[in-house]
């Protein structure tokens, strides 16, 4: 015979879920819903329901739905910038550094499609000054790639006549991976990242760049 509980008393499963609710779990639930429904169509009640609590309970942990969007979008850009810095600072010649940077960019978008969708779709829903903050982080990220390309041109190992335009092309190409990559598909994230790095080097006019092979 199942245990009876008083009307209005949360179930054991609901109580268990409540025990692990913190800003990280709230942010993860918000990310899923923002990606699926869109920011404007998602309510705090929706986020609470996904976690098994009432929407108002979330305000003990987060200030607002806008705060969640800001945290998600700033966190995404900071992660990309950190990956880019790690790839560049690992050493090697300019072409090797550039290859690693593109691989990191593509790999992130292959493995974090929800962050990619929200980051690119919801910029218009950021309030100021948060929108400018995220746009500044985007510019910093693009500049990191473009400056590396410019160094390659100065060193005579890259030949693209337009570092800015070619950098935009490569970044957009990598972002697009989030729309079609599936973990159970025929290529792993690493294989796609390696191939896209070859494509990028060809776009940048790398001296001696050859064909693309899946590794």
ZAMARGU-4260 file (C-alpha; in steps of 0.2 Angstrom, whole numbers, plus 5000, padded with zeros to 4 digits):
<rodrens>
0) 5000/5000/5000 | 5007/5017/4995 | 5011/5030/5008 | 4997/5043/5010 | 5003/5061/5011
5) 4993/5076/5017 | 4985/5087/5004 | 4997/5101/4998 | 5012/5092/5005 | 5026/5090/4992
10) 5030/5072/4986 | 5046/5064/4991 | 5053/5066/4973 | 5049/5084/4973 | 5058/5087/4990
15) 5073/5078/4983 | 5074/5089/4969 | 5072/5104/4980 | 5087/5099/4990 | 5099/5101/4975
20) 5092/5118/4968 | 5105/5131/4967 | 5110/5145/4955 | 5119/5132/4944 | 5104/5121/4942
25) 5092/5135/4939 | 5103/5142/4926 | 5104/5125/4917 | 5085/5124/4917 | 5084/5141/4911
30) 5096/5138/4897 | 5086/5123/4891 | 5070/5132/4891 | 5077/5148/4883 | 5084/5137/4869
35) 5068/5127/4867 | 5055/5141/4869 | 5064/5157/4867 | 5068/5170/4881 | 5052/5180/4879
40) 5041/5164/4879 | 5049/5157/4895 | 5042/5162/4912 | 5050/5160/4929 | 5035/5148/4933
45) 5041/5137/4918 | 5059/5137/4925 | 5052/5132/4942 | 5041/5119/4935 | 5056/5111/4926
50) 5064/5110/4943 | 5049/5104/4953 | 5046/5120/4963 | 5035/5136/4962 | 5042/5150/4952
55) 5043/5162/4966 | 5054/5150/4975 | 5068/5154/4962 | 5070/5172/4968 | 5079/5165/4984
60) 5093/5161/4972 | 5092/5173/4957 | 5086/5191/4955 | 5076/5189/4939 | 5074/5180/4922
65) 5085/5194/4914 | 5099/5190/4927 | 5098/5172/4921 | 5100/5177/4903 | 5115/5189/4907
70) 5124/5175/4917 | 5121/5163/4902 | 5127/5174/4889 | 5142/5182/4898 | 5147/5164/4904
75) 5146/5158/4886 | 5158/5172/4880 | 5170/5170/4894 | 5171/5151/4891 | 5175/5155/4872
80) 5188/5168/4877 | 5196/5156/4889 | 5197/5142/4877 | 5204/5154/4864 | 5217/5160/4876
85) 5222/5142/4881 | 5224/5137/4863 | 5235/5152/4858 | 5246/5151/4874 | 5250/5133/4871
90) 5264/5138/4860 | 5270/5133/4843 | 5271/5143/4827 | 5257/5155/4821 | 5248/5142/4810
95) 5248/5129/4824 | 5241/5142/4836 | 5228/5147/4824 | 5223/5129/4820 | 5220/5126/4839
100) 5210/5142/4841 | 5198/5136/4827 | 5197/5119/4833 | 5192/5126/4851 | 5179/5137/4843
105) 5171/5123/4833 | 5172/5110/4847 | 5163/5122/4859 | 5149/5125/4847 | 5147/5107/4843
110) 5146/5102/4861 | 5136/5117/4868 | 5122/5120/4855 | 5110/5127/4868 | 5123/5140/4873
115) 5126/5144/4855 | 5107/5146/4851 | 5104/5157/4866 | 5120/5167/4863 | 5116/5171/4845
120) 5097/5173/4846 | 5094/5182/4862 | 5106/5197/4861 | 5091/5208/4857 | 5083/5203/4873
125) 5097/5209/4884 | 5094/5225/4893 | 5108/5239/4894 | 5121/5239/4900 | 5122/5220/4898
130) 5120/5220/4879 | 5135/5232/4877 | 5145/5221/4889 | 5141/5205/4879 | 5145/5214/4862
135) 5161/5220/4870 | 5166/5202/4874 | 5161/5196/4856 | 5172/5210/4849 | 5186/5204/4860
140) 5184/5186/4855 | 5184/5191/4836 | 5199/5202/4839 | 5209/5188/4846 | 5207/5178/4830
145) 5209/5193/4819 | 5225/5198/4828 | 5232/5181/4826 | 5229/5181/4807 | 5237/5198/4806
150) 5253/5191/4814 | 5253/5176/4802 | 5252/5188/4787 | 5266/5198/4794 | 5276/5182/4796
155) 5273/5178/4778 | 5264/5161/4782 | 5246/5168/4779 | 5241/5177/4763 | 5222/5182/4765
160) 5220/5200/4759 | 5207/5204/4772 | 5210/5197/4790 | 5194/5205/4797 | 5182/5197/4783
165) 5191/5180/4783 | 5190/5180/4802 | 5171/5183/4802 | 5169/5170/4789 | 5178/5157/4800
170) 5169/5162/4816 | 5152/5161/4807 | 5157/5144/4799 | 5160/5137/4817 | 5145/5144/4825
175) 5134/5135/4811 | 5140/5118/4818 | 5129/5120/4832 | 5114/5119/4821 | 5118/5102/4814
180) 5130/5093/4824 | 5124/5078/4833 | 5134/5068/4846 | 5128/5051/4838 | 5132/5057/4820
185) 5145/5050/4809 | 5158/5062/4814 | 5164/5066/4832 | 5166/5084/4838 | 5185/5082/4837
190) 5184/5076/4819 | 5173/5090/4814 | 5185/5103/4823 | 5200/5096/4814 | 5192/5097/4797
195) 5185/5114/4800 | 5203/5120/4806 | 5209/5114/4788 | 5195/5124/4780 | 5200/5139/4790
200) 5218/5138/4786 | 5213/5138/4767 | 5202/5153/4770 | 5217/5162/4778 | 5228/5157/4764
205) 5240/5147/4774 | 5256/5143/4764 | 5256/5125/4760 | 5238/5121/4766 | 5233/5105/4758
210) 5217/5095/4757 | 5205/5091/4771 | 5206/5074/4779 | 5195/5067/4793 | 5206/5061/4807
</rodrens>
